[in-house]
Amino acid sequence: MAFIIAAVIIALIIIWAIASYNSLVKLRNKGDEAESAIDAHLKERADLIPNLVETVKGYASHEAETLENAISARNRASGKDRASAENEISGVLGHLFAVAESYPDLKANQNFLDLQRQLSRIEEELRNARKYFNAIVREYNDKIMVFPSSLIASAFHFTKRDYYEVDDEDRKRVEVRF
């Protein structure tokens, strides 16, 4: 009888360990997926920049420096880490729309308006992707820190993930007028 009880307890511990390990792996994978979604949205936003620049060029050809800065920032962003790329592209877009503000015909251009709508959609998707990523990271970090699943996490080297955070410069309110 004692042998059966011991076998049942051992079986329950093994089942619990397997379930804990599997849930940690699933959360880690969800975090990776959420991080990739942020990257995909950033790429989509970066891909929109040449179209914006070309549209603005037709109306503001003498603003060549701003337009060249926009393209070069987009090109440099591909080689940087995500946060640096995002900061630089956000700044460039702010300058680009500031230039566009000076041209009423441009602000009424259907192509430009469509690009602005696309950019707004992408920015909304980025916000949602960041929120989702941080929620997954919180759940994952909680799981690896809470007893008894912390035993499995430390045994299999699951490490804490960092939240997606905005640096101090990005915390400032940016005014972009469409």
C-alpha positions as CSV (number, residue, x, y, z in Angstrom):
1,M,0.0,0.0,0.0
2,A,2.8,2.4,0.9
3,F,4.5,1.6,-2.4
4,I,1.3,2.5,-4.4
5,I,1.0,5.8,-2.5
6,A,4.6,6.6,-3.1
7,A,4.3,5.8,-6.8
8,V,1.2,8.0,-7.1
9,I,2.9,10.9,-5.4
10,I,6.0,10.5,-7.7
11,A,3.8,10.3,-10.7
12,L,1.9,13.5,-9.7
13,I,5.2,15.3,-9.2
14,I,6.5,14.2,-12.6
15,I,3.2,15.2,-14.3
16,W,3.4,18.6,-12.5
17,A,7.0,19.1,-13.6
18,I,6.2,18.3,-17.2
19,A,3.2,20.6,-17.2
20,S,5.2,23.4,-15.6
21,Y,8.0,23.0,-18.1
22,N,5.6,22.9,-21.0
23,S,3.8,26.1,-19.8
24,L,7.2,27.9,-19.5
25,V,8.2,26.9,-23.0
26,K,4.8,28.1,-24.3
27,L,5.1,31.4,-22.6
28,R,8.7,31.9,-23.9
29,N,7.5,31.1,-27.4
30,K,4.6,33.6,-27.1
31,G,7.1,36.2,-26.0
32,D,9.3,35.5,-29.0
33,E,6.2,35.7,-31.3
34,A,5.1,39.0,-29.7
35,E,8.6,40.4,-30.2
36,S,8.6,39.4,-33.8
37,A,5.2,41.1,-34.3
38,I,6.7,44.4,-33.0
39,D,9.6,43.9,-35.5
40,A,7.2,43.3,-38.3
41,H,5.2,46.4,-37.6
42,L,8.4,48.4,-37.4
43,K,9.4,47.1,-40.8
44,E,6.0,47.9,-42.2
45,R,6.4,51.5,-40.8
46,A,9.9,51.8,-42.3
47,D,8.7,50.6,-45.7
48,L,6.1,53.3,-45.7
49,I,8.7,56.1,-45.4
50,P,9.9,56.0,-49.0
51,N,6.3,56.4,-50.2
52,L,5.8,59.4,-47.8
53,V,9.0,60.9,-49.0
54,E,8.1,60.6,-52.6
55,T,4.7,62.1,-52.0
56,V,6.2,65.0,-50.1
57,K,9.0,65.5,-52.7
58,G,6.5,66.5,-55.4
59,Y,5.3,69.4,-53.2
60,A,8.4,70.3,-51.3
61,S,11.4,69.7,-53.6
62,H,13.5,72.4,-51.9
63,E,13.2,70.5,-48.5
64,A,15.7,68.0,-49.9
65,E,17.7,67.7,-46.6
66,T,14.7,66.6,-44.6
67,L,13.7,64.1,-47.2
68,E,17.3,62.7,-47.5
69,N,17.4,62.5,-43.7
70,A,14.1,60.5,-43.7
71,I,15.5,57.9,-46.2
72,S,18.9,57.6,-44.6
73,A,17.3,57.2,-41.1
74,R,15.1,54.4,-42.5
75,N,18.2,52.7,-44.1
76,R,20.3,53.0,-40.9
77,A,17.4,51.7,-38.8
78,S,17.6,48.3,-40.3
79,G,21.0,47.7,-38.8
80,K,20.2,49.0,-35.3
81,D,18.4,47.4,-32.3
82,R,14.7,47.8,-32.3
83,A,14.5,50.7,-29.7
84,S,17.1,52.8,-31.5
85,A,15.5,52.2,-34.8
86,E,12.1,53.1,-33.5
87,N,13.3,56.3,-31.9
88,E,15.1,57.5,-35.0
89,I,12.2,56.7,-37.3
90,S,9.7,58.4,-35.0
91,G,11.8,61.6,-35.1
92,V,12.1,61.5,-38.8
93,L,8.4,61.1,-39.3
94,G,7.8,64.0,-37.0
95,H,10.1,66.2,-39.2
96,L,8.5,64.9,-42.3
97,F,5.0,65.8,-41.2
98,A,6.2,69.2,-40.0
99,V,7.4,69.9,-43.5
100,A,4.1,68.6,-44.9
101,E,2.3,71.0,-42.6
102,S,3.7,73.9,-44.7
103,Y,2.0,72.7,-47.9
104,P,-1.8,72.9,-47.8
105,D,-2.0,71.2,-51.3
106,L,0.0,68.3,-50.0
107,K,-2.2,67.9,-46.9
108,A,-5.2,67.6,-49.2
109,N,-3.4,65.1,-51.6
110,Q,-5.3,61.8,-51.6
111,N,-2.1,59.7,-51.7
112,F,-0.7,61.6,-48.8
113,L,-3.9,61.2,-46.8
114,D,-3.9,57.5,-47.5
115,L,-0.3,57.2,-46.3
116,Q,-1.2,59.0,-43.1
117,R,-4.1,56.6,-42.5
118,Q,-1.7,53.7,-43.1
119,L,0.8,55.2,-40.7
120,S,-1.9,55.7,-38.0
121,R,-3.0,52.1,-38.4
122,I,0.6,50.8,-38.1
123,E,1.1,53.0,-35.0
124,E,-2.0,51.6,-33.4
125,E,-0.9,48.0,-34.2
126,L,2.5,48.8,-32.7
127,R,0.9,50.0,-29.5
128,N,-1.2,46.9,-29.3
129,A,1.8,44.6,-30.1
130,R,3.8,46.3,-27.3
131,K,1.0,45.9,-24.8
132,Y,0.7,42.2,-25.7
133,F,4.4,41.7,-25.5
134,N,4.6,43.2,-22.0
135,A,1.6,41.2,-20.8
136,I,3.3,37.9,-22.0
137,V,6.6,39.0,-20.4
138,R,4.8,39.7,-17.1
139,E,3.1,36.3,-17.1
140,Y,6.3,34.6,-18.1
141,N,8.4,36.4,-15.4
142,D,5.7,35.7,-12.8
143,K,5.8,32.0,-13.6
144,I,9.5,31.7,-13.4
145,M,9.6,33.6,-10.1
146,V,6.7,32.0,-8.2
147,F,7.2,28.8,-6.2
148,P,7.0,25.9,-7.1
149,S,7.4,26.6,-10.8
150,S,10.5,28.6,-10.1
151,L,12.2,25.2,-9.3
152,I,11.6,24.0,-12.9
153,A,12.5,27.4,-14.3
154,S,15.9,27.4,-12.5
155,A,16.6,23.8,-13.3
156,F,16.1,24.4,-17.0
157,H,17.6,27.9,-17.1
158,F,14.6,29.9,-17.9
159,T,15.7,33.5,-17.4
160,K,13.8,36.7,-16.8
161,R,12.8,38.7,-19.9
162,D,12.8,42.5,-20.1
163,Y,9.7,44.5,-20.7
164,Y,9.4,46.7,-23.8
165,E,10.2,50.1,-22.5
166,V,10.4,53.5,-24.0
167,D,13.4,55.7,-23.3
168,D,13.0,59.1,-21.7
169,E,13.2,61.0,-25.0
170,D,10.2,59.1,-26.3
171,R,8.2,59.8,-23.2
172,K,7.9,63.4,-24.3
173,R,4.8,64.3,-26.1
174,V,5.4,64.6,-29.8
175,E,3.0,66.8,-31.8
176,V,2.4,65.7,-35.3
177,R,-0.4,67.4,-37.2
178,F,-2.0,65.8,-40.2
